[in-house]
Amino acid sequence: MADNANPKTLNDTGDAYFFGIGRAVNRELAYTYYKQAADLDNPVGYHNLGQYFAAKGDYKAAVVNYEKAKAFLHAPAFLALARLFETGVGVRKNKAKAFKMYLGAAKLSDVEAYDAVGLCYKNGVGTKKDPEKAKEWFRKAADQNDAAGCFQLGLLMTMDAAYKKNPEPAFGWLDRGATGGNADAMRTLEEIYAAGKHPWLLKKSRLHLREMAFYYRELLAKTGDVHSLRSVANDYREGSDVTTVNHEKAAFYYKMLLDRGDAVGKYGYGVALLYGQGVKTDCDEARRLLKEAAQERHALAMTRLGDAARLGLGMPVDNEEAKRWYMDAARLQEPEATMDLGLLNYRNLVEGASAQLAFNYMETAAKAGYAPAHYWLGIFHDKGVGVPKDFDEAEKHFKKAIEAGNLGAKYKYASMLFEELPDRKLKGKKADQAWTTARELFVSYVEDPAHNPSNHAYAMYYLGLIHRLGRGTEASLRRARYWFESAAEAGLTKAMVEMYRLLKEADFAAAKEWLDRAAADRENADALFEKGCLLLEGNSFVNADPKAGRLLLEAAARLNHKEAIGKLMLL
């Protein structure tokens, strides 16, 4: 026992045991320290004894000790008694007496009491409602940089007539409350900016309003508010018009959710660990967290577990296990998992796979509103996967995918138009419009930095063909060369052959260089044919080498190159 300790040491030690600060909670031991302080006529000791008895449910003893502390003009004792009388917990409810106690603490310059008196005037607790007096007391607290006082003062000001003309004073106090840590102020400002209905806010851009709403939502997330944490973490992972993708911040907020036992936190942090997004990759821990979330019926966690099995993330590839996880998620109507089941069947990766099942799963996902499924339905209808080939149906689904922001659909739809428009025998304006659509889609795809590098090169190649052939536009070898050269520089050997054909009369050295690079691709029949013809006959720049030329023509013929086959028949 610390019999000779001073009251502060006794109370601090008692608090350590009462609240479990740096040691296990032991309230009976805390009592002994509080009692020693109280025996020294210390008001904090009496107040702490009141707290001890209140926690035990002995409110009679609690009131006795609070009253002893109150006799020393100890403000927290006034507040403790006021709360008991206001709520009627352990004592007879008496709001007038509660108000008197709050006022007594406020007269002792207690900032918390300023707020309490302000709330009494605001809500009519133990006194008449009086918004102006409430504001006076809240201002006293706000002037002491009390976040709760700033919030309450700002909130009352939003109810004044002057607020409609000039909300800035109210916003200023609310902002001081929010930046001071008051969650209610953060939430209020977020709601105000998100709604954007105040005439003063209508003058601001929608982007500015969303930025401000997100600013206060993120402040709220930092307080541990689960709803805000989920929203902010997702915004940083996916990106939005007011946030760039930031995996480190996303992982930080998902970890906060995880620490609260939230299933979304388990899912989000699990995904971060699975793909090394903002944290070091740890597939084992990722799967553990995702399985915990899956046990709480988190369908996307099941879907990511399916992905881990399908892609072999930290484990051997197991498409059957992937199928099981996707099936579990699909039973919970998760459309992404349903689409993935369609892809497993389309790629013939699981037992019993079929084109019909692939189509059925994909159609189900699309009907559930999952836009990426429309991209695949466009491909299925175009290729006749599980359904008869249908250009119009393919076109419909590609357009839906494009409207939903699917970049790949632009390329696939434009490619389909390029390859199939000649067979559709459209004429006049309809034909020109269709080709214009294809050209514009290819250009849009090329200009988007998120394009796939291989498809990017092919899109430029197709643009070269469109301009060379004059499809829906005036033929232009200059524009064709620009696109062919861009595609060739991107490594597409088909475009290198086109560069050879365009340049061989005007700049044979450059043309030959492109041809040699293209012919190094032993699967490029056009390149093998062109180089075979060149060596077979020779010209003023290249010596003829019939044997080498014939070998190249034979290689092209083995790739079913019709002109090479015809050429060989004449030799």
Buried (B, 14 or more C-beta within 10 A) or exposed (E): EEEEBEBEBBBBBBBBBBEEEEEEEEBEBBBBBBBBBBEEEBBBBBBBBBBBBBEEEBBEBBBBBBEBBBEEEBBBBBBBBBBBBBEEEBBEEBBEBBBBBBBBBBEEEBBBBBBBBBBBBBEBBBBEEBBEBBBBBBBBBBEEEBBBBBBBBBBBBBEBEEBEEEBEBBBBBBBBBBBBEBBBBBBBBBEBBBEBEBEEBEEBEEEBBBBBBBBBBBBBBBBEBBEBBBBBBBBBBEEEEBBEBBBEBBBBBBBBBBEEEBBBBBBBBBBBBBBBBBBEBBBEBBBBBBBBBBEEEBBBBBBBBBBBBBEEBBEEEBBEBBBBBBBBBBEBEBBBBBBBBBBBBBEEBBEEBEBEBBBBBBBBBBEBEBBBBBBBBBBBBBBEBBBEEBBEBBBBBBBBBBEBEBBBBBBBBBBBBBEBBEEEEBEEEEBBEBBBBBBEBBBBBBEEEEBEEEBBBBBBBBBBBBBBEEBBBEEEEEBBBBBBBBBBEBEBBBBBBBBBBBBBEEEBEBBBBBBEBBBEBEEBBBBBBBBBBBBBEEEEEEEEBEEBBBBBBBBBBEBEBEBBBEBBEEE
